[in-house]
């Protein structure tokens, strides 16, 4: 049986979306607009399809900021994405 090791970028994008969703569920303001979430999911799909995808600089900066928040808060999702 082949074990799937997802790319770091794919896992990071999944985490920023989960972090944003959980923040909204707890009544905090969101980090991403609906359109930005769609574009992040498009990149996730491109990664899974083996394609290159580049975010615009503004969105990339937001993604990096949210990743830094995840790391600094040592946050983990309530329901991790199963990459199997």
C-alpha positions as a Markdown table, in Angstrom:
| # | Residue | x | y | z |
|---|---|---|---|---|
| 1 | Unk | 0.0 | 0.0 | 0.0 |
| 2 | Unk | 1.3 | 3.4 | -1.0 |
| 3 | Unk | 1.4 | 6.1 | 1.7 |
| 4 | Unk | 0.4 | 9.6 | 0.6 |
| 5 | Unk | 2.7 | 12.3 | 1.9 |
| 6 | Unk | 0.9 | 15.6 | 1.1 |
| 7 | Unk | 3.0 | 18.6 | 0.2 |
| 8 | Unk | 3.6 | 21.1 | 3.0 |
| 9 | Unk | 1.9 | 23.8 | 1.0 |
| 10 | Unk | -1.3 | 21.8 | 0.7 |
| 11 | Unk | -1.3 | 21.1 | 4.5 |
| 12 | Unk | -0.6 | 24.8 | 5.2 |
| 13 | Unk | -3.5 | 26.0 | 3.0 |
| 14 | Unk | -5.8 | 23.5 | 4.6 |
| 15 | Unk | -4.8 | 24.7 | 8.1 |
| 16 | Unk | -5.3 | 28.4 | 7.2 |
| 17 | Unk | -8.8 | 27.7 | 6.0 |
| 18 | Unk | -9.6 | 25.7 | 9.1 |
| 19 | Unk | -8.2 | 28.4 | 11.4 |
| 20 | Unk | -10.3 | 31.0 | 9.6 |
| 21 | Unk | -13.4 | 28.8 | 9.9 |
| 22 | Unk | -12.9 | 28.1 | 13.5 |
| 23 | Unk | -12.3 | 31.7 | 14.3 |
| 24 | Unk | -15.5 | 32.7 | 12.6 |
| 25 | Unk | -17.4 | 30.0 | 14.5 |
| 26 | Unk | -16.1 | 31.4 | 17.8 |
| 27 | Unk | -17.5 | 34.9 | 16.8 |
| 28 | Unk | -14.1 | 36.4 | 15.8 |
| 29 | Unk | -13.6 | 38.3 | 12.6 |
| 30 | Unk | -12.5 | 36.3 | 9.5 |
| 31 | Unk | -9.1 | 36.5 | 7.9 |
| 32 | Unk | -10.2 | 35.8 | 4.4 |
| 33 | Unk | -13.1 | 36.9 | 2.2 |
| 34 | Unk | -15.3 | 34.3 | 0.5 |
| 35 | Unk | -13.5 | 35.1 | -2.8 |
| 36 | Unk | -10.1 | 34.6 | -1.2 |
| 37 | Unk | -11.2 | 31.2 | 0.3 |
| 38 | Unk | -12.3 | 30.1 | -3.2 |
| 39 | Unk | -8.9 | 31.1 | -4.6 |
| 40 | Unk | -7.1 | 29.2 | -1.8 |
| 41 | Unk | -9.2 | 26.1 | -2.6 |
| 42 | Unk | -8.3 | 26.5 | -6.3 |
| 43 | Unk | -4.6 | 26.4 | -5.3 |
| 44 | Unk | -5.3 | 23.3 | -3.2 |
| 45 | Unk | -6.9 | 21.6 | -6.1 |
| 46 | Unk | -4.0 | 22.6 | -8.4 |
| 47 | Unk | -1.5 | 21.1 | -6.0 |
| 48 | Unk | -3.5 | 17.8 | -5.8 |
| 49 | Unk | -3.6 | 17.8 | -9.7 |
| 50 | Unk | 0.2 | 18.3 | -9.8 |
| 51 | Unk | -0.2 | 21.8 | -11.4 |
| 52 | Unk | 1.6 | 25.1 | -10.5 |
| 53 | Unk | -0.4 | 27.8 | -9.0 |
| 54 | Unk | 0.7 | 31.2 | -7.8 |
| 55 | Unk | -1.3 | 33.5 | -5.4 |
| 56 | Unk | -1.2 | 37.3 | -5.8 |
| 57 | Unk | 1.1 | 39.0 | -3.4 |
| 58 | Unk | -1.7 | 40.4 | -1.1 |
| 59 | Unk | -3.3 | 37.0 | -0.6 |
| 60 | Unk | 0.1 | 35.3 | -0.2 |
| 61 | Unk | 1.0 | 37.8 | 2.6 |
| 62 | Unk | -2.4 | 37.1 | 4.3 |
| 63 | Unk | -1.7 | 33.3 | 4.1 |
| 64 | Unk | 1.8 | 33.8 | 5.6 |
| 65 | Unk | 0.3 | 36.0 | 8.4 |
| 66 | Unk | -2.3 | 33.3 | 9.3 |
| 67 | Unk | 0.4 | 30.6 | 9.2 |
| 68 | Unk | 2.4 | 32.7 | 11.7 |
| 69 | Unk | -0.7 | 33.0 | 13.9 |
| 70 | Unk | -1.2 | 29.3 | 13.8 |
| 71 | Unk | 2.4 | 28.7 | 14.8 |
| 72 | Unk | 2.6 | 31.3 | 17.5 |
| 73 | Unk | -0.6 | 30.1 | 19.1 |
| 74 | Unk | 0.4 | 26.5 | 18.7 |
| 75 | Unk | -3.1 | 26.0 | 17.3 |
| 76 | Unk | -4.4 | 22.6 | 16.1 |
| 77 | Unk | -7.7 | 22.1 | 14.3 |
| 78 | Unk | -10.6 | 20.4 | 16.1 |
| 79 | Unk | -11.0 | 18.0 | 13.2 |
| 80 | Unk | -7.8 | 17.6 | 11.2 |
| 81 | Unk | -8.0 | 17.0 | 7.5 |
| 82 | Unk | -7.3 | 13.2 | 6.8 |
| 83 | Unk | -4.7 | 13.0 | 4.0 |
| 84 | Unk | -5.1 | 9.3 | 3.1 |
